[in-house]
Amino acid sequence: MAAFTKNSPLPWLKPAVLTGSLVPLAAILIGAWRDDLGPDPIAQALNQLGLIALVFLIAALGCTPLKAMFGWTWPMRIRRMLGLLAFFYALLHVITYTVLDQGLDWHAIVDDIVKRKFIFFGFSTFVLLIPLAATSTNSALRRLGYVRWKQLHSLAYLAPALAVLHFIWRVKLDVREPVAYGFVLAALLSVRLVDYLHDRKALLMREI
């Protein structure tokens, strides 16, 4: 058997991630079917779907720091998948809110977005995720060109930050959990910033 290395092919990686990503959704659906989501099942489903979306957003953002710090290449192979899974769960979160919670009452939905801060930031997060998901393919990269594609996908840094704010203002009182996600996000962004500054310095040294 070939020895495992940090750069080994890992053909099972993407199927394993995809299968594992569907487990939380299955748990929510089973809980709903068994009437086991508590006294307010819609709110419980909303909270769980939103949290899963945030986890995948932060996981996708963590792929490059893992490569920078440890030299692992396998996280980069699933970064796109993690981003799309974040969009998938965010979409389910929005559908649950608009359809099940608000009954497609668009006047009430718009009123919520305008007047309730946490919903405004949640809606803003979802809006940012739409172009990221729509341009996640290689063909979109070729159409846009690398520079414009890279500029657009810098939204991937802003979206999880807005999602954390959405989470903080949603829970209002006990903010320990969303703040913990905020610290993880800040750490990942710090690694990305250090890596970016190192690359810029190396580029400037080559130009001298």
PyMOL commands that set and color helices and strands:
alter all, ss='L'
color gray80, all
select helices_A, chain A and resi 13-33+41-61+63-70+74-101+106-115+117-134+138-144+146-152+155-171+176-207
alter helices_A, ss='H'
color red, helices_A
deselect
rebuild
show_as cartoon
